[in-house]
Amino acid sequence: NRQSARKLVFLRDGTIKQVYPQGLESSAIEYNGTLLYHVFSERTVRRDQEEVPAPQIQMKWRFVNRPLDLVNRPLGAYVRITVGGRDVPTYVVRRSPNGNWGFILESCWGVYASFELAPQVPTAFHSTVAMGRGSRRRLRRAR
């Protein structure tokens, strides 16, 4: 979608805050000289023909060592995130493959990194999806 990535901070107390995009000033806290906002607080919703701030959504994280669908690994190898009180699929924690000592958290729903990621490069798959569903069916039949 050509937008800058959302930047989040995983705090030691298990909460997740947002650095970018900037949220509502009223939700900002300062942490080590950086303003942190409630996650998604930059969004608005339309109520009674008026734009109002979206309801606050809390995000939290915790380490798990025995996810339901993955092998047991030591504590710190998996992270479970809750969004609005609901667990999302487990994130696998790995070291960065590019040697910068960073971490990557990866699940079927997303990727988090402790460093800047390179912009996504469109591939043949992306252009096929952009063409619509019919072209995907044609691609499957051609195999």
Salt bridges, closest charged atoms under 4 A:
GLU42 OE2 - ARG6 NH2 2.95
GLU42 OE2 - ARG43 NE 3.95
GLU51 OE2 - ARG46 NH1 2.97
ASP87 OD2 - ARG62 NH2 3.13
ASP87 OD2 - ARG80 NH1 3.58
GLU106 OE1 - ARG94 NH1 2.93
GLU116 OE2 - LYS7 NZ 2.85
